Amino acid sequence: MTAIKHALQRDIFTPNDERLLSIVNVCKAGKKKRNCFLCATVTTERPVQVNVVKVKKSDKGDFYKRQTAWALRDLAVVDAKDAVKENPEFDLHFDKVYKWVASSTVEKNTFISCIWKLNQRYLRKKIDFINVSSQLLEESVPSGENQSVAGGDEEAVDEYQELNAREEQDIEIMMEGCEYAISNAEAFAEKLSRELQVLDGANIQSIMASEKQVNILMKLLDEALKEVDQIELKLSSYEEMLQSVKEQMDQISESNHLIHLSNTNNVKLLSEIEFLVNHMDLAKGHIKALQEGDLTSSRGIEACTNAADALLQCMNVALRPGHDMLHAVKQQQQRFSDLREQFARRLASHLNSVFVQQGHDQSSTLAQHSVELTLPNHHPFHRDLLRYAKLMEWLKNTDYGKYEGLTKNYMDYLSRLYEREIKDFFEVAKIKMTGTTREGKKFATLPRKESAVKQETESLHGSSGKLTGSTSSLNKLSVQSSGNRRSQSSSLLDMGNMSASDLDVADRTKFDKIFEQVLSELEPLCLAEQDFISKFFKLQQHQSISGTTTNEAEEIDGGTSSRSYTSGVLQTISSEKDMIRQMMTKIFRCIEPELNNLIALGDKIDSFNSLYMLVKMSHHVWTAQNVDPASFLSTTLGNVLVTVKRNFDKCISNQMKQMDEVKISKKSKVGILPFVAEFEEFAALAESIFKNAERRGDLDKAYIKLIRAVFVSVEKVANESQKTPRDVVMMENFHHIFATLSRLKISCLEAEKKEAKQKYTDHLQSYVIYSLGQPLEKLNHFFEGVEARVAQGIREEEVSYQLAFNKQELRKVIKEYPGKEVKKGLDNLYKKVDKHLCEEENLLQVVWHSMQDEFIRQYKHFEGLIARCYPGSGITMEFTIQDILDYCSSIAQSH
């Protein structure tokens, strides 16, 4: 261990100006046994630094390296583990606990003893030693002259003290001056000893010689000490004076601090008071306006609005921590709450009075609108109420319960007012519809709903809306409860002659204008009311509002509806946009049923009115949806549009049903079927109505259904016809259909137009062939026999040698058909065709021309057979093609 100690001192600590005092061979507790050394060292320079150094042997050689160093002053605890039993383990508590196991208990005790001494000398017992034998610590304390660690340990350390450079140089000079300094060291040492003794004697002599000077020096030192004592007394007095000044300065400083603190507190207190006064002080003028302000004049409303805003700002001020505990603040807040409640109650009462007064004032204007198809203008009322819009916003933000109550009251009053206005408006519209059309005057079988409306209208408006009629006029038009436009009696054939002259186009145009005026009056009324509600009730912003449930009970009877409000508040809604729509629905709850009643009346008057209503309603729905698809107007008109579309489909179905139920007279010719004429009327009317309309697709679908039903019904009637040949019925009606489709140019019916033309052509040809038959019957039979022989294989030029078909037989047959007989037969045929065809379609000349062509075709066929089978015989017919043309022309002109 001594060799290791010398090696560590030489290689590690001497270069760092440190002295190694103790060493112990250790390894970490509980880990792999890797030995290292803990060394206790002190520095050679002042002030002395004491360290505990961990030294580890290098893995690559026999040299040692410094690994970790701790300052001894950082050591808090030395734990020897056991003060009685021998235990090599011990702990050192630096920044953390380091657990070690020494190679022997002796080395551990020696190292701990060294640490104890260094602690006693340099650290003044700062380190705690636990579980260390008291005997070991007592043995470690030196006695006598060596009260410090400097005794044995420093002497041991001096053994290792090296010479500095100057000492080495002086020794070298002394050795150079002595020849035997190296060869005879003992002699050299003895010489040095003698010289040392001489020097010591000289020193003693010098000291003894200087005793007098020493006495003088001592006397001077005594005087100096007296002077020092006097100076110390003066310094003490000065110190006492300075201490008094210091105490006074401390008092002044403390007083200044208290003054500064007081000023700071006063400034903060003033700031808090100014904050409360500036933000929670309501001007007397505002208080007076809230308590007594005039809510009828514009100036008073403006003053109340400003006062309400100021009150809201005072109530919503963000108080700083602790303000709410001040009694004055609590009183002011209570005062503000009382003012708010008082003004909110006064404002709500005034607005309720305004709503009631509006209902009375507006009712007085109903009489002048009752005879005109116009709705009263609510703009003045809206303009007056909009002055309170800011106050309503204030009420909404401060007292939502009263805001909800005003909202409900407004809906209650306005719904009743609008219900009276709109019902009267629709009564006028119904009167104009039924009073200005000739058909409307003939109503006798109106449903109970319309009858009640008519009676009520007559009682309200007297003779201006009176519906009159006679029994004879009622018999001219029977309005069926199913909504059919014409009677389905046995006289349906006569109805084919009822054109636009009977159902006056002017009446339908009048109905169209009335219906358009109704929609044009309702639309701005709804939009104006919706805009007012949005502005007055401040519902522009989309934010969630919660309310309580509104119970509604709806009962519809006789075209009117009534809803009772039992809770008086709005339903819970997700946005203010929904709230606007709900308010509009409640205010204008009668619009949709009234529109449906008006639509039903129009459909009763003339089922074709559904075409006008479909176009007009579609246009208004399209316009409303472009503005706001979810608005009340868009939703309501959309619902009514469904009803109109249903009536339109019903009109189409009724026409198809009429086609299925049509009956044909057995005593008269058929001619153009009534439903074919009705389709022409419908198509012409629809094309004029639906020009540039948005719902053209609905009409195209109806066209397809109707035309297919017309085709089927025409064939059905043709098959059942007894008086008129089937081909004539098919030919005339399909010609009429083709002419109608060609004239109207309906793009979706191009295929049906081609089909109608084809059917007309086919049945024309069939009728011509059937009616013409075989005008030269015997001649036709003769040539049929000739063709049969040729078909059997006989050559055409040899047919004349057949006994039954020789030239004499041919001449005999030809003589039976002179020109006079042919003309007579054609004249009878013309009369027959004339009886079959109707005059209104004017197809006689077309059919007659086709028969002429067919007759000429047969004539040419006979001449061809004569030329091929009887060549050179000179046999010809007794009349020519020119004769046929002359006969046909003459017959046509004579009739």
DOFIDREN-431518 format. One record per residue (C-alpha): residue in three letters; x, z, y. Coordinates in pm, whole numbers, plus 32768, in hexadecimal, padded with zeros to 4 digits. Layout:
REM residues N
ALAXZY
...
This chain:
REM residues 895
MET800080008000
THR8129804880EB
ALA81AF7EE680BA
ILE80577E57810B
LYS80447F35823E
HIS81987EB982BB
ALA81327D4F8275
LEU7FEC7D718334
GLN809E7E188459
ARG819D7D048468
ASP80C37BD3842D
ILE7F767C2E84D1
PHE7F837D5385C2
THR80DD7D418665
PRO80957BE386F7
ASN7F587C778792
ASP800B7DAB8824
GLU7F567E978735
ARG7FCB7FB8865A
LEU7F3B7FEC84FE
LEU7EE3815C84C6
SER7E1D815B837F
ILE7DB6806B826F
VAL7CC08071814D
ASN7C877F718037
VAL7B0C7F2E801E
CYS7A067E3E7F9E
LYS78987E0F8002
ALA77A17EE87F45
GLY76BC7E377E51
LYS77647CE37E69
LYS786E7C257DB5
LYS79B37CE67DB8
ARG7A7A7C397EC8
ASN7B7C7D2B7F51
CYS7BDD7D4680BC
PHE7C807E4A81A1
LEU7BE87F1A82B6
CYS7CF07F7383B9
ALA7CE5807384D5
THR7DBA7FF585F9
VAL7E0D804E8762
THR7E9B7F6F8872
THR7FF57FB18904
GLU7F877F708A68
ARG7EBF80548B49
PRO7D9E80928B3F
VAL7DA780BE89CB
GLN7CA67FFC8901
VAL7C4E807C87A5
ASN7BCC7F7D86A7
VAL7B627F69853D
VAL7BE07E1D84B0
LYS7B7B7D71836E
VAL7CA57CB782D2
LYS7C7F7BCA81AE
LYS7D827B2B80D0
SER7D8379B080DE
ASP7D0B78F47FAA
LYS7E1F77EE7FCD
GLY7F5078D47FEB
ASP7FDE7A338002
PHE7FAE7A588179
TYR7E9D7B238222
LYS7DAC7ABB8332
ARG7CDC7B7C842B
GLN7B697B4B83E1
THR7A967C3C84B3
ALA7ADD7D4A85B7
TRP79F67E5E863B
ALA7A3D7F3F8764
LEU7A3F80AB86FD
ARG795D81038822
ASP784C802C877A
LEU785F81048642
ALA773281ED8642
VAL7736829384EB
VAL782D82C583CE
ASP77758315828A
ALA78558394816D
LYS772B839B8081
ASP778684E77FDB
ALA783B86128072
VAL786A86C97F22
LYS78A985CB7E14
GLU79B284C37E1D
ASN790F83787E73
PRO79CF82417EE1
GLU789E81B47F9C
PHE787081DC8114
ASP77AA8132822D
LEU781180D1838C
HIS76F280A78488
PHE77547FA5858D
ASP764E7EA88608
LYS75D67EBD84A3
VAL76297F8C8372
TYR775A7F1C82AB
LYS776F7FAC814C
TRP78C97FC580AE
VAL7965803E7F69
ALA7AD380B97F84
SER7BCF807D7E70
SER7C0481F87E60
THR7B6C83327EF1
VAL7CBE83977F81
GLU7CDB8255804E
LYS7B71828480C6
ASN7BB383EB8135
THR7CFD838A81E0
PHE7C4B826F82A0
ILE7B25834F8305
SER7C1B845E8376
CYS7CD0835F8453
ILE7B8282F184E8
TRP7B308463852B
LYS7C79849485E7
LEU7C4E835C86B7
ASN7AEA83CA8708
GLN7B6B85208779
ARG7C7A848E8855
TYR7BE6835088ED
LEU7A6B836488CB
ARG7A2E84DA8909
LYS7969851087CA
LYS787883ED87FF
ILE7866838B868F
ASP778684468598
PHE7822849D8448
ILE772584E58335
ASN7757854181CB
VAL78C88588821B
SER796F86C68192
SER79A687C782A5
GLN7AF1882081FD
LEU7B6986BE822F
LEU7B0F86C583A0
GLU7BB7881C83D1
GLU7CF687A3832D
SER7CF18676840D
VAL7CF6874A854D
PRO7E66879485B5
SER7ECC88EE863D
GLY7FCE89728733
GLU8084887F880B
ASN7FE787568760
GLN7E80878087DD
SER7E62860987E7
VAL7E9584FE86EE
ALA7FE084A88790
GLY809B859F86AA
GLY80DC851E8553
ASP802C83D88570
GLU80DF836586A8
GLU822E83CC8616
ALA81D282FF84E9
VAL817181E885CC
ASP82C2820B868A
GLU837681B08549
TYR82E9805A8575
GLN832D803B86EE
GLU84087F118733
LEU85067EE5884B
ASN84A47E158970
ALA85837CFB89F0
ARG86387DCA8AF9
GLU868C7EDB8A04
GLU870F7DDE8910
GLN87EA7D458A27
ASP887D7E9B8A8D
ILE88CE7EEC8923
GLU89797D9B88F8
ILE8A507DDB8A35
MET8AB47F3589B3
MET8B0B7EA5885F
GLU8BDD7D9288FD
GLY8CA37E9B89C0
CYS8CFC7F50887C
GLU8DC77E94877B
TYR8D5F7F698655
ALA8BF27F7C86AC
ILE8BA07EB0857D
SER8CC07EF98494
ASN8CB4807484C4
ALA8B5780D9851F
GLU8B97824D84F5
ALA8CB5824885EA
PHE8BE6817F86DA
ALA8AC8827A86BA
GLU8BB7839F86F1
LYS8C4182F48827
LEU8AE382C288AC
SER8A9484338867
ARG8BC484A8892D
GLU8B6983CA8A50
LEU8A0784538A44
GLN8A8785B88A54
VAL8B6085628B7E
LEU8A3584CD8C2E
ASP895D85FD8BDF
GLY8A6886E28C73
ALA8A7D860E8DA9
ASN8908861F8DCA
ILE8908879A8DAD
GLN8A1D87B38EB1
SER895A86D58F99
ILE882087A48F6F
MET88D588EB8FB5
ALA897B885790E8
SER882F87EF917B
GLU8786894B9169
LYS8795897992E4
GLN86EC882D931A
VAL85EE88949217
ASN859F89D292D4
ILE857889119418
LEU849B881D935E
MET83CA893592D4
LYS839E89CB942F
LEU8330887A94B2
LEU8244885E9392
ASP81AA89B393E9
GLU8176894A9551
ALA80E3880694DD
LEU7FF488C99401
LYS7F848998952B
GLU7F45885C95F1
VAL7E8687D394CD
ASP7DB1890F94C4
GLN7D6088EA9638
ILE7D0A877C9608
GLU7C2E87DA94E2
LEU7B7788D795BE
LYS7B3987D296CA
LEU7ACC86D795C5
SER79DD87DB9538
SER79438812968F
TYR792E869D96C2
GLU788D8679956F
GLU778A878295C8
MET773D86CB970B
LEU7720857F9654
GLN764286209551
SER755986989668
VAL755B853C9700
LYS751984A695A9
GLU73EF858E9576
GLN7366853196CC
MET739B83BC9683
ASP72F083E69536
GLN71C8848895E7
ILE71C2836F96EA
SER71D7826995D4
GLU70BF830F9515
SER6FF183249653
ASN703181B3969B
HIS6FCF815C9535
LEU6E8A821C9559
ILE6E45817096A6
HIS6E8E801A960C
LEU6DB2806E94E3
SER6C9B80DE95CB
ASN6CB77F9E9698
THR6CB47ECD955B
ASN6B807F8394DD
ASN6AD67F5A962E
VAL6B1E7DE3962D
LYS6A987DBF94CC
LEU69687E919521
LEU69287DBC9655
SER694A7C819582
GLU68507D039483
ILE675C7D6C9596
GLU67807C1A9644
PHE67477B6C94F4
LEU660A7C3194B3
VAL658C7C0B9617
ASN65D67A959621
HIS65437A4A94CC
MET642E7B4894A6
ASP63A17B5B9606
LEU62637A8E963B
ALA620F7A3597A3
LYS60D67ACC983A
GLY605079709881
HIS606C79189710
ILE5FBE7A5A96AC
LYS5EA47A14979D
ALA5E8478AE971F
LEU5E6E792995B7
GLN5D6A7A30960F
GLU5C9879809716
GLY5D157816972B
ASP5C1377039760
LEU5BFB76319622
THR5B16752E96BB
SER5BF2749B97CF
SER5D2E73D2979B
ARG5DF874BD9875
GLY5D7975EE97BD
ILE5DC3754C966A
GLU5F2574FA96DC
ALA5F5A76609753
CYS5ED676E9960B
THR5FB475F99548
ASN60EB76679605
ALA608B77D495DD
ALA604E77A79467
ASP61A076FC943C
ALA624C781494FD
LEU619A79179426
LEU6203786392E9
GLN636D785A9360
CYS636479D093AB
MET62D17A1C9254
ASN63C3793B919A
VAL64FF79B69248
ALA660F7A0B914D
LEU664B7B7C9182
ARG67A57C07914B
PRO67E17D1B904B
GLY67467E6090B9
HIS665D7DCF91C2
ASP652D7DF490E4
MET65677F6B90DB
LEU65437F909256
HIS63F8802592C1
ALA63DC7F3F93F1
VAL64147E0E9317
LYS63087E819224
GLN62167EB89344
GLN62627D5E93D4
GLN62357CB89281
GLN60E97D699255
ARG60817CF793B0
PHE60DF7B92935A
SER60187BA59216
ASP5EE77C2492D3
LEU5F087B0D93D4
ARG5F2C7A0B92C0
GLU5DFE7A8C9205
GLN5D2F7AA09343
PHE5D8A794193B7
ALA5D6578A9925C
ARG5C07793E9243
ARG5BAD78C293A2
LEU5C397765935A
ALA5B857748920C
SER5A3B77B592A9
HIS5A5F76BB93C5
LEU5AB5759792DD
ASN598F75EC91FB
SER58B075DA932E
VAL5949748B9388
PHE590274089227
VAL5796747A923D
GLN576B73E79399
GLN57FD729F931F
GLY56F2728C9213
HIS55DC72C39315
ASP566E71D19415
GLN56AC70C49313
SER554D70E79283
SER54BC708593D4
THR55686F3493BD
LEU54DB6EE09265
ALA53966E5792F3
GLN543A6D4293B8
HIS55076CD79288
SER53E16CE3919A
VAL536A6B8691FA
GLU54C66AF19209
LEU55B36ABC90E9
THR56C76B8D9187
LEU57526CE79148
PRO577A6DE69262
ASN58D46DFC92FB
HIS59826F4B92C3
HIS5AAE6EFB939C
PRO5A446FDB94C5
PHE5A13710093D9
HIS5B6670BD9335
ARG5C0A709C9489
ASP5B7E71EB94FC
LEU5BE1729C93BB
LEU5D43720F93B6
ARG5D8B72E994E3
TYR5D83740C93EE
ALA5E72736792F5
LYS5F9D743D9355
LEU5EC675769345
MET5E53750E91E9
GLU5FBD74E99181
TRP60007644920C
LEU5ED576CE914F
LYS5F4B76259011
ASN60A276C9902D
THR602678229092
ASP5ED2785A8FED
TYR5E98776A8ED0
GLY5D5578178E6B
LYS5CAB77C58FB5
TYR5D4376688FA7
GLU5CA176348E54
GLY5B5876BC8ED7
LEU5B5B75C68FFB
THR5BAF74AC8F0B
LYS5A8575038E30
ASN5999752A8F59
TYR5A0973DD8FE5
MET59C473368E97
ASP586F73DF8E7D
TYR57F8737C8FDA
LEU588E72208FD7
SER581971D18E77
ARG56AF72188EDC
LEU56D87152901E
TYR577770298F74
GLU567670388E5E
ARG555A70108F5C
GLU56106EFB9017
ILE56776E3A8EE1
LYS55206E558E3C
ASP54756DD98F77
PHE55776CC58F90
PHE55346C558E2B
GLU53BD6C678E63
VAL53E26B718F82
ALA54BA6A938EA4
LYS53B46A998D91
ILE529F6A498E89
LYS536369218F0F
MET53AE68A78DAF
THR524968BA8D35
GLY51A668618E82
THR526E672C8ED9
THR526566818D88
ARG512D65D78D10
GLU516666628BB4
GLY518E67C08C38
LYS503567B88CD0
LYS4F9E676E8B7B
PHE501E689E8AC1
ALA4F0E694989FF
THR4FC769D388D3
LEU50E26A8B897D
PRO515E6BB688B6
ARG50F96D118923
LYS52426D3789D8
GLU520B6C0F8AC2
SER50996C5E8AEC
ALA50E96DBC8B62
VAL51E96D318C53
LYS50EC6C398CDF
GLN4FE26D448D10
GLU50D46E2E8DBB
THR514F6D168E9B
GLU4FEF6CB98F02
SER4F9D6E208F58
LEU50D76E41902A
HIS50DC6CF890E5
GLY4F756C7D90E2
SER4F286B0E90E1
SER50906AA6912B
GLY50E76ACE8FBC
LYS4F946A8E8F1F
LEU4F8D69B38DE7
THR4E5668DD8DCA
GLY4DDA67E88CC6
SER4CA567638C17
THR4C3967438AAF
SER4C6665CC8AB7
SER4DC665E38B3E
LEU4E2266E98A3E
ASN4DB166048926
LYS4EA564FA899C
LEU4FD265CC893D
SER4FD766D98833
VAL510667B88847
GLN5156684286F1
SER51DD69A486CC
SER5300691A8603
GLY537E686C873B
ASN5331670386D3
ARG5323661687F5
ARG520265448773
SER50D6657B8694
GLN5108652E8525
SER4FA564B384E9
SER4F3163768444
SER4F4D62C28591
LEU50C862D58586
LEU50DC615B858E
ASP5042616486E7
MET515362508758
GLY5250613F8719
ASN51C760A68856
MET520661E48922
SER5340619089E5
ALA53E162208B1A
SER52AE61B68BDC
ASP51E362C38B24
LEU52F263CD8B2E
ASP535863868C90
VAL54CE63758CC4
ALA549764048E1D
ASP5405653F8D83
ARG5533656B8CA6
THR561765338DD0
LYS555066378E8D
PHE557D672C8D70
ASP56F266DF8D6A
LYS570D672A8EDF
ILE5649686E8EBE
PHE572068E38D9A
GLU585F68878E52
GLN57E269408F87
VAL579B6A748EB5
LEU58FE6A758E2A
SER59906A258F80
GLU58DB6B4F9016
LEU593A6C408F00
GLU5AA86BE58EF1
PRO5B0C6C41905A
LEU5A2D6D779045
CYS5AEB6DF68F12
LEU5C3F6D978F9B
ALA5BF96E3E90EB
GLU5B806F7D9042
GLN5CAC6F828F55
ASP5D9B6F519078
PHE5CEE70689137
ILE5CFB71579010
SER5E6D710D8FE2
LYS5EBA71559150
PHE5DC772719190
PHE5E0C73389055
LYS5F8072DF905E
LEU5F8E72478F04
GLN6095713B8F45
GLN61AB71FC8E97
HIS61A071F78D1B
GLN61CC73598CAA
SER611D742E8BAA
ILE5FF674F98C20
SER5F3875EA8B47
GLY5DCF763B8B6A
THR5CB876C68A9B
THR5BCA760589C3
THR5AA4754A8A54
ASN59777535896E
GLU58A873FE898B
ALA575873B088F1
GLU56EB7248890D
GLU558E71C288D8
ILE553170558911
ASP53C46FF28928
GLY531B6ECD89DA
GLY54646E438A60
THR54C56F888B12
SER55C070958AB3
SER55EE72008B0F
ARG571372E88AD0
SER5713745C8B0D
TYR584A751F8B69
THR5849767A8ACE
SER59A776F68B17
GLY59EC765F8C6D
VAL5B5C76138C3D
LEU5C2774EA8BC6
GLN5CA174B88A66
THR5E0D74F18A17
ILE5EBC73AA8A64
SER601A732A8A42
SER604872878B95
GLU5FA372668CE7
LYS5F5F70F88C9D
ASP5E8271688B7F
MET5DDD72608C6C
ILE5D8571478D5E
ARG5CEA70808C42
GLN5C2271AD8BCA
MET5BA271F68D2A
MET5B3E708A8D56
THR5A8E708F8C05
LYS59BF71BE8C6B
ILE5971713F8DC9
PHE590E6FE18D58
ARG587970428C0C
CYS57446F6C8C4C
ILE57FB6E228C8C
GLU58336DC28B22
PRO56CB6E018AA8
GLU563C6D568BDF
LEU57196C288BA7
ASN56AE6C1F8A3A
ASN553F6C2C8AA5
LEU55766B128B9E
ILE56266A468A94
ALA55066A8189A2
LEU540E6A128AAF
GLY54D568D68AF4
ASP54E0688C8982
LYS536668BA896B
ILE532D67CE8A8D
ASP540366BD89F4
SER54F466EA88D4
PHE55D365E08972
ASN561466DC8A89
SER57076783899A
LEU57F0665C89DD
TYR57F366A58B52
MET581E68188B16
LEU593A67E38A1D
VAL5A01670F8B12
LYS59C567F08C3E
MET5A0569328B81
SER5B4068A68ADF
HIS5BC868438C32
HIS5B88699A8CC8
VAL5C1D6A4A8B99
TRP5D50696C8BAC
THR5D7769B98D1F
ALA5D4C6B318CEB
GLN5E456B3A8BCA
ASN5F4A6A888C9A
VAL5F2E6B9F8D9C
ASP5F246CC68CA8
PRO5ED16C968B35
ALA5E7B6E098B09
SER5DA16E308C3F
PHE5C356E988C33
LEU5BC16D448CB4
SER5C8D6C8A8BAF
THR5C116D698A95
THR5AA26D5E8B00
LEU5A996BE78B36
GLY5B4E6BBC89EA
ASN5A3F6C838938
VAL592E6BB889E2
LEU59E76A79898A
VAL59C36ADB881C
THR58496AEB884C
VAL5847699988FD
LYS5917690187E7
ARG5825699486E9
ASN56FF68F587A2
PHE57B867AB87AE
ASP57F267B98638
LYS56846815860D
CYS562066E486DA
ILE56EF660785F6
SER565E66AE84C0
ASN54FB667F8542
GLN5534650D8578
MET55BD64EE8419
LYS549365B28396
GLN53A564C4844A
MET545163A4839F
ASP54186442824A
GLU52A864878293
VAL524F6336832F
LYS5116628C82A2
ILE50D3611582B6
SER4F7D607C82EF
LYS4F085FA281CE
LYS4E2E5EC582AA
SER4F225E5183B5
LYS507D5DBD83B0
VAL519F5EAC83D7
GLY52795E1484E7
ILE53815EF2858B
LEU536A604C84F2
PRO532B616C85EA
PHE5462622D8589
VAL553560F485C3
ALA54A760DE8723
GLU54DB6253874E
PHE5645623086E3
GLU5672612187E7
GLU55D6620288EF
PHE56A9632A887D
ALA57EB6263887A
ALA57AC61C989D0
LEU5756631B8A63
ALA587C63C889B9
GLU597462C28A2F
SER590162EC8B96
ILE591164678B7B
PHE5A56648A8AB9
LYS5B1D639A8B8E
ASN5C7064468BC7
ALA5BE865888B2B
GLU5CCB668F8A8C
ARG5C0566AC8946
ARG5BF7654088E2
GLY5C5465A2877F
ASP5B076654874A
LEU5A4C651A87AD
ASP5B1E643F86C9
LYS5ACE652185A1
ALA595B651185F9
TYR597063968610
ILE59FF638084B1
LYS58EE64618421
LEU57D763A884D4
ILE584862458488
ARG587562938316
ALA571A63308310
VAL568E61FD83C5
PHE572B611482C3
VAL569D61DB81A2
SER554461F98240
VAL553260848292
GLU5575602D8128
LYS547A613280B7
VAL536860A78199
ALA53BE5F3E8135
ASN53995F987FC7
GLU5245603C8006
SER51BF5F2780EA
GLN50995E63805D
LYS50255D908182
THR517B5D2081FA
PRO52845C95810A
ARG53AC5D7A80CC
ASP54A55C7B814D
VAL53E65C5D8296
VAL53E85DD782CC
MET555E5DE9827D
MET55B45CB48348
GLU54F55D148486
ASN55615E808490
PHE56CE5E44843E
HIS56D25D2D853F
HIS56485E25863D
ILE574D5F2985D7
PHE58645E2A85F0
ALA57ED5DBA8747
THR57DA5F2587BE
LEU59395F7C8743
SER59C75E3987D4
ARG592C5E818926
LEU59945FF18937
LYS5AF25FB788A5
ILE5B0A610A87F7
SER5C6C61198770
CYS5C25620F8657
LEU5B14612A85C8
GLU5BE15FEB85AA
ALA5BD25FF8842E
GLU5A5B60328436
LYS5A315F11852B
LYS5AE25E268439
GLU5A125EAD831B
ALA58CF5E7783DE
LYS59355D10842C
GLN59855CD082C1
LYS583A5D60824B
TYR577E5C958351
THR582F5B5482E5
ASP57FC5B958173
HIS56895BDF8191
LEU56545ABB827E
GLN56E759D2817A
SER56225A7B8063
TYR54DC5A5B8127
VAL551C58EE817D
ILE556058958014
TYR5438595F7F9A
SER534558D7809E
LEU53BC576F808F
GLY53B357707F14
GLN53A5560A7E88
PRO52E955317F82
LEU532653FD7EA1
GLU52CD54B57D64
LYS52A053937C6E
LEU53CF52E27CF4
ASN549354227CD2
HIS5425544D7B66
PHE548652E07B1E
PHE55E8530E7BA5
GLU560C545A7AF3
GLY55D5539879AE
VAL56DA52967A1C
GLU57D753A97A5F
ALA57885442790B
ARG57D852F3785A
VAL591E52D87919
ALA5970543B78B8
GLN593353DB774A
GLY5A4552D1775E
ILE598B519477C1
ARG5A3F50CE78C9
GLU599050BF7A1A
GLU59744F407A1C
GLU58D14F4878BF
VAL57C1503E7921
SER56E04F1D7995
TYR56D34EA2782B
GLN56234FDF77C0
LEU54B04FA0778C
ALA543850D17852
PHE552B5094796F
ASN552D4F1B7999
LYS55074E6C7AE5
GLN53904E3C7ABF
GLU53584FB17A93
LEU542E4FF67BC8
ARG536A4F017C9F
LYS52264F9B7C22
VAL529150FA7C8D
ILE531250877DE0
LYS51C64FDB7E33
GLU5118512C7E14
TYR51D251AC7F4B
PRO518F50CB8070
GLY51EF513A81D1
LYS508B51A28227
GLU507C529A8108
VAL51D15328815D
LYS516D536682C6
LYS502D54108256
GLY50EA54F6816C
LEU51E155518280
ASP50C4559B8370
ASN5025568E8278
LEU517A57318243
TYR51A5576383BC
LYS5052580D83D2
LYS50AA58F182B2
VAL51F659578350
ASP514A5992849D
LYS505D5A8883F6
HIS517F5B488359
LEU52585B6C848D
CYS52165C5085B7
GLU52175BCC8717
GLU52F05CDE87B2
GLU54265C7F86EE
ASN53F45B068732
LEU54995A8C85F2
LEU539F5974859F
GLN547458578624
VAL55AC58E78580
VAL54FC58F7842F
TRP545F57A1845D
HIS55B1570884B2
SER564757A7837B
MET552C571882A7
GLN556755C0833E
ASP56D555D582DF
GLU567F5644817F
PHE558455278154
ILE5683542881C9
ARG578154BD80D7
GLN568F54887FB3
TYR56445325802D
LYS57B552CC802F
HIS57DE53607ED5
PHE56C9527C7E4E
GLU575C51487EF5
GLY58AF51967E60
LEU581F51AA7D00
ILE5767505C7D30
ALA58A64FB37DA6
ARG597150337C7E
CYS587250167B66
TYR57B84EDA7BD7
PRO58C24E047C7E
GLY58534CB27D03
SER56E44CFD7CC1
GLY56894CF87E30
ILE55A84E297E00
THR558A4F077F34
MET54A950207FB2
GLU53784FB9807A
PHE53EB508C81A4
THR553F50BE8245
ILE560151E182D8
GLN5599516B8432
ASP5430517983C0
ILE546A52E68352
LEU54FF533C84A7
ASP53DB52968556
TYR52DE534A847C
CYS537D54A184BC
SER539E54648631
SER523B53E6864F
ILE51B05512858D
ALA5274560A865E
GLN51FE556E87A4
SER509355598735
HIS508956D286F8
